[in-house]
Structures are given as C-alpha cells and as structure tokens.
Amino acid sequence: MSERPFMQLYVSDFVGDTLQLSTEQIGAYMLLLMAMWNAGGSLPDDDGRLARVARLPLKRWRAISAELLAFFEREGGEIGHGRLTKELRKARLKSEARAAAGARGGAATALKTKAHARANADVLARHSPESRNQMEKASAFSARGAREGPGISIGGREAASGSRGPGQRKKPRGWIRPKTHSDAANAIIEEIRGYDHGRTAAGDEGAGGTVLLLPAIRPD
C-alpha cells in the first residue's frame, strides 16, 4: 500500500488544462499521474512501460502519447510532473509533522503514565498491611515508652529511679505478669481441691478423687 493514501486533485484546474484531450487520453493521463504519485514523483521515460501503465497497446500509446507527454517534464530517462511534485512535497511535510506531533504526544503520555504509576505505588505502599503494621508497632512502642516513664539507657542500664538493677527493665506501674496456661490450670485444680476439702469435712467418702481424674498438666 502506498505511504500516501490520497492524491490531491484540483478538479477545475484539471478540467481546464485537459480540454483538448480525448476521453481515452484523459484516462491514460490520470493513470500516469496516479502511478507517478505512488512511485514517489517520477516514471521511466520508456514507451513500453508507460503503455502498460496507461493500459494501452504499445501502438496505440505511441499514437496518442505526444499530446500527453506535453504535460510532463522529461529529464534523465524519467518523466515528472511539476504540479504533482509540489503536492508530494506538501504531503511529505504534513506526514512528518503528524509523526513528530505523535512522538511528542506519546512521550508526554508515557511520562504522565509513569508519574501516575509512581503516585499509585506510593499510595499503595502507605496503605499496605505491612506499612500499617509498622506504623502501629511504632505507635505502640512510643505509647509504651511514655507509660514506662522517664529514663535514659546507659550501657544497657536504666538510670531512672526505681531501677531493678543492671540489664533489667523497669516494670510500669500497675504491671501484672500475664497468666499462662499452667497458671489457669493450677487455679482450676486449687479450686477443685478446696471443693474436695469441703466434701471431706462433711464426711463424703468419695471426696479427694476429683483432682486425680484431671490430665497431667506440664508447665509452659
């Protein structure tokens, strides 16, 4: 397919310039112009090739070609057409301008897309679960430090009042050691034992065997 999909035709000028041509000659003239347009502005100055372009027998071409070739410029073994060359130059300039504008638009779009992707990545990073966890940990650490009160760590020691000695962190006021599974189980056992003591005091012979039915509980 030609790189130039259409050819400008000035109808009034064409009709006025070809009044002396027959219908056959006008048809051959148009075929020559279109072939020249697709070829980039020139055709070989050879009767056999021009006859094939005009779709005429060679003998017939030679009979009508004198008037037709008067519209063309013959030089260096080729024929050209002044008006067609001018229109070709205009078409090339327009094509180059469109290509340059497309390249600029493509570059601007690429930069815009890249900036948009970077902004989206920043937003996703700020709202990702890992980022939220890190922020929550930092917040919790700061809050814990505020609750534990003033103190400056020097060589692994806490210089604040109430320090419990080298290498030991000060417990916050009201701190209670978390209960473990063993603590909970031992509490249940003690409660059952107290219940069994009460049954023994009341003379219940079956008292004292309830704790033995519990599974073995090992410390954490």
Secondary structure, 3 states (H helix, E strand, C coil): CCCCCCCCCCHHHHHHHCCCCCHHHHHHHHHHHHHHHHCCCCEECCHHHHHHHHCCCHHHHHHHHHHHHCCCEEECCEEECHHHHHHHHHHHHHHHHHHHHHHHHHHHHHHHHHHHHHHHHHHHHHHCHHHHHHHHHHHHHHHHHHHHCCCCEECCEECCCCCCCCCCCCCCCCCCCCCCHHHHHHHHHHHHHHHHHHHHHCCCCCCCCCHHHCCCCCCC
